[in-house]
Amino acid sequence: MFSHHKVYYPYVSPFDPCTPITVKTYSTPPNLYLGFQPPNLPQFSPIEALKAGTLWKVFYDPYYSPIEKPREGGNP
């Protein structure tokens, strides 16, 4: 299984005067992994779709800061 949240470890120079950030994270959009949109995808209700910003549940990708833990369920 894949994850939308990726992690990488940048090079840390021994001569860097600043405190290094040893772990960096980023999010990739769900449409990178879908290809063509298949028919009959599950949909949000109209009110949930307005809150989520998309009609289809597979395209919903909420933003969570690296400090914040994702909420359970993933629905808006």
Secondary structure as the mmCIF struct_conf table of DSSP 4:
data_model
#
loop_
_struct_conf.conf_type_id
_struct_conf.id
_struct_conf.beg_label_comp_id
_struct_conf.beg_label_asym_id
_struct_conf.beg_label_seq_id
_struct_conf.end_label_comp_id
_struct_conf.end_label_asym_id
_struct_conf.end_label_seq_id
BEND BEND1 HIS A 4 HIS A 4
STRN STRN1 HIS A 5 TYR A 8
TURN_TY1_P TURN_TY1_P1 PRO A 14 PHE A 15
BEND BEND2 PRO A 17 CYS A 18
HELX_LH_PP_P HELX_LH_PP_P1 THR A 19 PRO A 20
STRN STRN2 LYS A 24 SER A 27
HELX_RH_3T_P HELX_RH_3T_P1 PRO A 30 LEU A 32
TURN_TY1_P TURN_TY1_P2 TYR A 33 LEU A 34
BEND BEND3 PHE A 36 PHE A 36
BEND BEND4 PRO A 39 ASN A 40
STRN STRN3 GLN A 43 GLN A 43
HELX_RH_AL_P HELX_RH_AL_P1 PRO A 46 ALA A 52
TURN_TY1_P TURN_TY1_P3 GLY A 53 GLY A 53
BEND BEND5 LEU A 55 LEU A 55
STRN STRN4 TRP A 56 TRP A 56
HELX_RH_3T_P HELX_RH_3T_P2 LYS A 57 PHE A 59
BEND BEND6 PRO A 66 GLU A 68
HELX_LH_PP_P HELX_LH_PP_P2 LYS A 69 ARG A 71
BEND BEND7 GLU A 72 GLY A 73
#
